[in-house]
Amino acid sequence: MARIEKVDEAQATGEVKEIYGQIKKKFGKVPNVFQYMGRSPQLLKGFLTLAEISSKSSLSHKIQEKIAIAVADSNHCDYCQAAHTAALKGLGVPLDNILQAKKGSDSDDKTDAILKFAKLLAEKRGQVSDEQINALKKAHVSDEEIGDIILAVTVNILTNTFNETVKTPVDF
C-alpha cells in the first residue's frame, strides 16, 4: 500500500493536469509513479526535466533502459524493474538479455562495461576508483558517455528512491 495519496488523473488540476496530458500522450496512460509524484509538482517537473535531458544524451535508448534496470536491481526497486522490463521488451530486447542487464552485464563488451559501471555507481554512491574509470575507457567509453552514464544513474536513483519511499503500486 502506498504511503502517500496520489493525484488521480480525474482529480488533477492546473499545472499537474497539463503535465498529465503530456505524459498520457507519450505513454498512453499516466503511470502510477507520475500520479504519486503529482503530490509534489516540483518533483514531477524536476524529474521529467531530468528524464528529458537524459533522453537526449550520447547513450542509446536501449542502453539507457538497460542502465535503468541495472540500477533498479541494485536499489531493489520493484516498480522500476517492472517499468523498465516492459520498456526493454517494447524495444525488442529478449528476456535473457534483460535478465543479463538487470545483473549488470551484456554480451557486447562496451555495453557490459557501461552496465557494470552503472551498478557500481548505484551501489558505491559515486565512490569509484581510477582503475574503474580506466576500465570504461579501455572499453572505448568516451568522457561524454561517462558523464551521460552518471546522469542516467542519477535519474534512476531518484525514481528508485521515490518509489521505494512511497511504495508506489506496480502498474506495468
C-alpha positions in Angstrom: 0.0 0.0 0.0 1.3 3.4 -0.9 2.4 5.7 1.9 1.0 8.9 0.3 -2.1 9.8 -1.7 -1.8 10.0 -5.4 -3.3 12.7 -7.6 -5.6 10.7 -9.8 -5.9 11.9 -13.4 -9.6 12.9 -12.8 -8.5 15.0 -9.7 -5.6 16.8 -11.4 -5.9 20.5 -11.9 -3.8 23.3 -13.2 -0.1 22.5 -13.9 -0.4 18.9 -12.8 -3.3 18.3 -15.2 -1.4 19.8 -18.0 1.7 17.6 -17.3 -0.5 14.5 -17.1 -1.8 15.3 -20.5 1.7 15.3 -21.9 2.5 12.1 -20.1 -0.6 10.4 -21.4 0.3 11.4 -25.0 3.7 9.8 -24.5 2.7 6.6 -22.6 -1.0 6.2 -23.5 -1.7 6.5 -19.7 -0.5 8.2 -16.6 1.6 5.6 -14.8 1.3 5.4 -11.0 4.8 6.9 -10.5 3.6 10.1 -12.0 0.3 10.2 -10.2 2.1 9.9 -6.9 4.8 12.4 -7.9 1.9 14.7 -8.7 1.6 15.4 -5.0 4.7 17.5 -5.4 4.5 19.4 -8.7 8.1 20.5 -8.3 9.3 16.9 -8.0 7.2 15.8 -11.0 8.5 18.7 -13.2 12.1 18.2 -12.0 12.1 14.5 -12.7 10.5 15.0 -16.1 13.1 17.7 -17.0 16.0 15.4 -16.0 14.5 12.5 -17.8 14.1 14.6 -21.0 17.6 15.9 -20.8 18.9 12.3 -20.2 16.9 11.0 -23.2 19.0 13.3 -25.4 22.3 12.1 -24.2 25.0 10.2 -26.2 23.7 6.9 -24.9 21.1 4.9 -27.0 17.6 4.4 -25.6 18.3 0.7 -25.2 21.5 1.3 -23.2 19.6 3.9 -21.0 16.9 1.3 -20.3 19.5 -1.3 -19.5 21.1 1.1 -17.1 17.7 1.8 -15.5 17.0 -1.9 -14.9 20.5 -2.5 -13.5 20.2 0.4 -11.1 16.7 -0.7 -10.1 18.1 -4.1 -9.3 20.8 -2.5 -7.2 18.3 -0.5 -5.3 15.7 -3.3 -5.0 13.0 -1.1 -6.7 10.3 -3.5 -7.9 8.3 -0.6 -9.6 11.3 0.4 -11.8 12.3 -3.1 -12.5 8.8 -3.8 -13.9 8.6 -0.5 -15.8 12.0 -0.9 -17.4 11.4 -4.6 -18.2 8.3 -3.5 -20.1 10.2 -0.8 -21.9 13.0 -3.2 -22.9 10.5 -5.8 -24.1 8.9 -3.0 -26.1 12.3 -2.3 -27.7 12.5 -5.9 -28.8 15.2 -6.9 -26.2 14.9 -10.7 -25.5 14.2 -11.7 -21.9 17.6 -13.4 -21.4 19.3 -10.1 -22.4 17.0 -8.2 -20.0 18.0 -10.5 -17.1 21.6 -10.1 -18.0 21.3 -6.3 -18.0 19.5 -6.5 -14.6 22.6 -8.1 -13.2 24.9 -5.5 -14.9 26.2 -7.5 -17.8 25.8 -7.7 -21.6 27.2 -9.7 -24.5 28.5 -6.5 -26.1 31.8 -5.5 -24.4 31.2 -1.8 -24.3 27.6 -2.2 -23.0 28.9 -4.7 -20.5 31.4 -2.1 -19.2 28.7 0.6 -19.0 26.3 -1.6 -17.1 29.0 -2.8 -14.6 29.9 0.8 -14.0 26.3 1.9 -13.6 25.7 -0.7 -10.9 28.9 0.3 -9.3 27.9 3.9 -9.2 24.5 3.0 -7.7 26.0 0.7 -5.1 29.0 2.9 -4.2 27.3 6.2 -4.5 29.9 7.5 -6.8 32.9 6.3 -4.9 34.8 4.8 -7.8 38.5 4.3 -8.4 40.8 5.4 -11.2 41.0 1.8 -12.2 37.3 1.6 -12.7 37.2 4.7 -14.8 40.2 3.3 -16.8 38.3 0.1 -17.4 35.5 2.1 -19.0 38.0 4.0 -21.2 39.6 0.7 -22.2 36.1 -0.4 -23.4 36.0 2.7 -25.6 33.6 4.6 -23.4 34.1 8.3 -24.0 34.3 11.0 -21.4 31.0 12.3 -22.7 29.4 8.9 -22.3 30.8 8.7 -18.7 29.0 11.9 -17.9 25.9 10.6 -19.5 26.1 7.3 -17.5 26.3 9.4 -14.3 23.2 11.3 -15.4 21.3 8.2 -16.3 22.2 6.6 -12.9 21.2 9.7 -11.1 17.8 10.0 -12.8 17.1 6.3 -11.9 18.3 6.7 -8.3 15.7 9.5 -8.0 12.8 7.3 -9.2 14.1 4.3 -7.2 14.2 6.4 -4.0 10.8 7.9 -4.7 9.1 4.6 -5.5 10.7 2.7 -2.5 9.9 5.5 -0.1 6.3 5.9 -1.3 5.7 2.2 -2.1 4.3 3.0 -5.5 2.0 0.2 -6.6 3.3 -1.5 -9.7 1.1 -0.9 -12.7 3.2 -2.4 -15.5 
